[in-house]
Amino acid sequence: MNKDNSKLKKYDEVINLIKSNDYKNAEVNLLKIIKDEKNDFYLHQLLGIVYSKLGDLKKSISHFEISIKINPQNHGAIFNLAMIYLEQGNLDKSKDLFFKTIELDKNFIEAYLNLAKIFEKQQNFIESDKYYQKSLSINSEHLPSIRSYSNFLVNI
């Protein structure tokens, strides 16, 4: 098996562990792989996800930041980092990162939806409405957007 196929197989194993919620074994495997692949932004992104699921937000943030440093266009790592800051209640930092996500991917519906929710929490209802509508303009059948926007309209 050549090096690329071996690497893909290891990635697949880790992804399967993550999908089956076996985050501890995913962490162990990722740490083995990353020894030889320190500059692989995707491995750092996966470690960020794993540490987030394990509740180690400090390590999670660190790996997302490394992933972004290696590949500043990695909108997945930027989005995930924004989600951590949102969970921690750091609305301004998460908002900045959601905007960065949208700069890189104009159709990242979850970034628009989370911006709408942040603006709603900040009682900026005009901006909130704008981002709810944008999320629905990308996909009018996106159930999380429909539910959130419906709740927003009922409660304002």
Buried (B, 14 or more C-beta within 10 A) or exposed (E): EEEEEEBEEBBEBBEEBBEEEBBEBBBBBBEEBBEEBEEBBBBBBBBBBBBBBBEBBEBBBBBBBBBBEBBEEBBBBBBBBBBBBBEEEBBEBBBBBBEBBBEBBEEBBBBBBBBBBBBBEEEEEEBBBBBBEBBBEBEEEBEEBBEBBEEBEEEE
